[in-house]
Amino acid sequence: MASIKGYFRRLRGDQVVSTEAAALSGELAELRQTVLNINHVVTELQATVMELNHDVRSGADRSLPLFIGYAERLRLDADTAIGATQVIERQLALVEQRLGEQAEGVPGAGRA
């Protein structure tokens, strides 16, 4: 009887199922290990990002006055450039006005 039961088990594929189940269990264990490794890496990355974030924020407190100084200097440079441009525009307007006056004073000058 034992051989008949064994024969029917082989026909049903019990051995195949048990070997496939063992292979699937092995793959499942590998996948679990991979997931644990990925989780560990993600946790380490999160800790590193948090440390960098803290370093950047704490460093920003020290360099903030320097940045504000640079921003103020840039603003003053921009104001100076605007002032210089306005002076140049006024001088150009004066030159154009003088040229217009000279053209009106000399008959036939400046007219086609």
RAQUI-V481341 format. One record per residue. N is the residue number from 1. RES is the residue in one letter. D_LAST is the distance of its C-alpha to the last C-alpha in Angstrom with 1 decimal. Layout:
N;RES;D_LAST / N;RES;D_LAST
This chain:
1;M;128.0 / 2;A;125.7 / 3;S;124.6 / 4;I;123.9 / 5;K;121.7 / 6;G;119.9 / 7;Y;119.4 / 8;F;117.9 / 9;R;115.7 / 10;R;114.3 / 11;L;113.8 / 12;R;112.0 / 13;G;109.7 / 14;D;110.9 / 15;Q;110.4 / 16;V;107.0 / 17;V;106.1 / 18;S;107.5 / 19;T;105.7 / 20;E;102.4 / 21;A;103.0 / 22;A;103.6 / 23;A;100.4 / 24;L;98.5 / 25;S;100.0 / 26;G;98.9 / 27;E;95.3 / 28;L;95.4 / 29;A;96.5 / 30;E;93.7 / 31;L;91.1 / 32;R;92.5 / 33;Q;92.2 / 34;T;88.6 / 35;V;87.7 / 36;L;89.4 / 37;N;87.4 / 38;I;84.1 / 39;N;85.0 / 40;H;85.8 / 41;V;82.4 / 42;V;80.6 / 43;T;82.5 / 44;E;81.6 / 45;L;78.0 / 46;Q;78.0 / 47;A;79.7 / 48;T;77.1 / 49;V;74.2 / 50;M;75.8 / 51;E;76.3 / 52;L;72.7 / 53;N;71.5 / 54;H;73.6 / 55;D;72.4 / 56;V;68.7 / 57;R;69.3 / 58;S;71.4 / 59;G;68.9 / 60;A;66.0 / 61;D;67.8 / 62;R;67.7 / 63;S;64.1 / 64;L;62.7 / 65;P;62.0 / 66;L;60.3 / 67;F;58.1 / 68;I;57.3 / 69;G;56.4 / 70;Y;54.0 / 71;A;52.5 / 72;E;52.1 / 73;R;50.5 / 74;L;48.1 / 75;R;47.2 / 76;L;46.6 / 77;D;44.4 / 78;A;42.4 / 79;D;42.1 / 80;T;41.0 / 81;A;38.4 / 82;I;37.0 / 83;G;37.1 / 84;A;35.2 / 85;T;32.5 / 86;Q;32.1 / 87;V;31.9 / 88;I;29.1 / 89;E;27.2 / 90;R;27.6 / 91;Q;26.5 / 92;L;23.3 / 93;A;22.6 / 94;L;23.2 / 95;V;20.9 / 96;E;18.1 / 97;Q;19.0 / 98;R;19.1 / 99;L;15.7 / 100;G;14.4 / 101;E;16.6 / 102;Q;15.4 / 103;A;11.7 / 104;E;13.0 / 105;G;15.4 / 106;V;13.3 / 107;P;11.4 / 108;G;7.8 / 109;A;8.2 / 110;G;6.7 / 111;R;3.7 / 112;A;0.0
